[in-house]
Amino acid sequence: MDALTDDEVDALFRALADRTRRDIVARVIDAEQSVSALAERYAMSFAAVQKHVSVLERASLVAKRRRGREQIVTADLAAVRRARAVLDVYEQLWRHRAAQIDALLAEG
Amino acid sequence: MTVTDHAIDREALTLTFVAEFAAPVERVWQVWADPRQLERWWGPPEWPATFTRHELTPGGEMRYVMTGPDGDTSAGWWRMTLVEPPHRLAFDDGFADDSGEPAHGMPVTHAEARLDDIGDGSTRMTLISTFPSLEALDELAAMGMVEGMSSALEQIDALLADR
């Protein structure tokens, strides 16, 4: 099984335990942001915001790339999050299938 | 139909789904055993399935094609690993290539279904899907099934909410 290791799960929870970091993730999921644009939104230094971004990056929740002088933060559709989405969709699929079976059985 | 339980174990990469049907076990078994009934519920919303091969025996092979709303087709296969009528069946479930045969290198999931008599002529169906790896789930996501299916499912939800 290639499930997440304990260390990866720890990193994920640690990353999301902080309100500012959760807020950063929510914003970059919406649209990519530069670190400086993010820094303007919080009452903290550019360096502090950068540090939060690094923690998120280590947990594979966001990715950072350079664009000119700017550092752009994007939501990283990391394996763990995609995996979760797929499992959720499979659950929905089985709900749909069960409803179809039910309709079929109702015909007698 | 009542969905009585569902659980996703992200670490073990399994999905457990339990539903109860107001019909006896033998009748619910038929929705798997009769290809014409099976194809009425197997496909995702708007992707009806047609089974072109249906061998419900241990080691038996299944082949099916699903047709989407834009006429696109998606083919799949099952390989039966366990068939114990009318209570248990298990199979590997994968994608097929254009020829309809198992596509090489594509993720394969394993499904197990159990049908139990719960009295009053009703049946509980327990379904366990096991995914081979996190990478396989990632591939399924990359294939766009998440976006495609989510939107179709939202439409269904909307329809149901109107009732």
Interface residues (C-beta under 8 A of the other chain):
Chain A: M1 D2 A3 L4 L77 A79 V80 R82 A83 R84 A85 V86 L87 D88 V89 Y90 E91 Q92 L93 W94 R95 H96 R97 A98 A99 Q100 I101 D102 L104 L105
Chain B: M1 V3 H6 I8 R10 E11 A12 L13 L15 F17 A19 F21 A22 A23 R27 V28 V31 Q37 R40 W41 W42 P44 P45 M125 L127 S129 F131 S133 L134 E135 L137 D138 L140 A141 A142 M145 V146 M149 S150 L153 I156
